[in-house]
Amino acid sequence: MRTVRSFVLRSGRLTKLQERALHAYESTYGIPFSPEGSETLNEFLASKPSVMEIGFGMGEATLAIARRNPDVHYLGVEVFPSGVGNLLNEIEQAGISNIRIIRHDAVEVISRMIPRGTLTGVHIFFPDPWPKKKHHKRRLIQKPFIASLLPLLEPGGYIYCVTDWEPYALHIREVLESFEELTSTDAYPWRPVTKFEQKGLAKDHTVTEIMVRMQ
Ligand SMILES: C[S@@+](CC[C@H](N)C(=O)[O-])C[C@H]1O[C@@H](n2cnc3c(N)ncnc32)[C@H](O)[C@@H]1O
C-alpha cells in the first residue's frame, strides 16, 4: 500500500455550476475508477491515438488541446472535484466528444486501469512542486512512477512535462534521463497557458518544458 500521495485534497467548496456538472455529466464523460480495469476505458483508448493528462486542474489546457486535435482521445485524470466539475461543464458546453475523465489518484489509475501500449502520450502540466525538502517524497515524478508509466506507452510514445519550479525541473530531467529507453525530443507544438502557470509567471518564475520519447 502506498501511503505518500502527491496531493492533499483541498476542502474548497464547489460552485453550484461545478456541483451540477458532477451530477449531470460525470456519468457521460467520466469513467469510474475500478481496480479491475474498465471495458469503457479500453474501448476509448483503443479506438483513437490516446493521450493521458495527469492533474489537469481546472482543465483549460485539456479542453483547448482536445478541441485542436479532434482525432485524438484525451483521458484526464484529476482528484480535485472543482476541477473535474469545471471540465465536465466545459466539455458539455463545447459539445466535444474526445475527452473522458477519471476522478482518482493517477498513480492508481496507471497501475490498475491503463492497458499496456495504449498511450501515444502523457501530459503533466505544472505538477505540484512540493518545494520543501521534507515534502520531496510527495512529488509525482519519481523513478518508480515513470517506470510504471513506460509500459503503457506505444513505441515512439512521449511524456511531456512542464513546470515553473526550477529545482523540480532539474529533478524531472534527472529522473527521465535515468531511463535509457527515453530520449529528449522537441517540445510539444502548442499548449495554452494554464491557471497554475499564470500564477507562476506573475511571480517571475521560469517555465521549463521537458519532452521525452520512447525509442
Ligand atoms: C499545481 S496543480 C496544476 C493544475 C493544472 N495542470 C494547471 O497547470 O493549472 C496540480 C494538479 O495535480 C493534481 N494532482 C496531483 N497529484 C495527483 C494524482 N496523483 N492524481 C491526480 N491528480 C493529481 C492536483 O489535484 C492539482 O489539481
The ligand as a Gaussian input file, in Angstrom:
#p B3LYP/6-31G(d) Opt

LIG

0 1
 C       -0.324000      22.567000      -9.384000
 S       -1.796000      21.904000      -9.988000
 C       -1.689000      22.205000     -11.738000
 C       -3.016000      22.088000     -12.420000
 C       -3.032000      22.350000     -13.942000
 N       -2.292000      21.337000     -14.671000
 C       -2.517000      23.737000     -14.255000
 O       -1.440000      23.841000     -14.861000
 O       -3.199000      24.715000     -13.919000
 C       -1.516000      20.163000      -9.881000
 C       -2.777000      19.335000     -10.003000
 O       -2.428000      17.956000      -9.980000
 C       -3.423000      17.254000      -9.264000
 N       -2.804000      16.002000      -8.797000
 C       -1.720000      15.900000      -8.007000
 N       -1.408000      14.616000      -7.797000
 C       -2.343000      13.883000      -8.485000
 C       -2.554000      12.494000      -8.629000
 N       -1.755000      11.590000      -8.044000
 N       -3.593000      12.096000      -9.394000
 C       -4.418000      13.004000      -9.988000
 N       -4.258000      14.338000      -9.878000
 C       -3.229000      14.768000      -9.130000
 C       -3.834000      18.201000      -8.153000
 O       -5.135000      17.914000      -7.661000
 C       -3.771000      19.551000      -8.858000
 O       -5.015000      19.920000      -9.407000

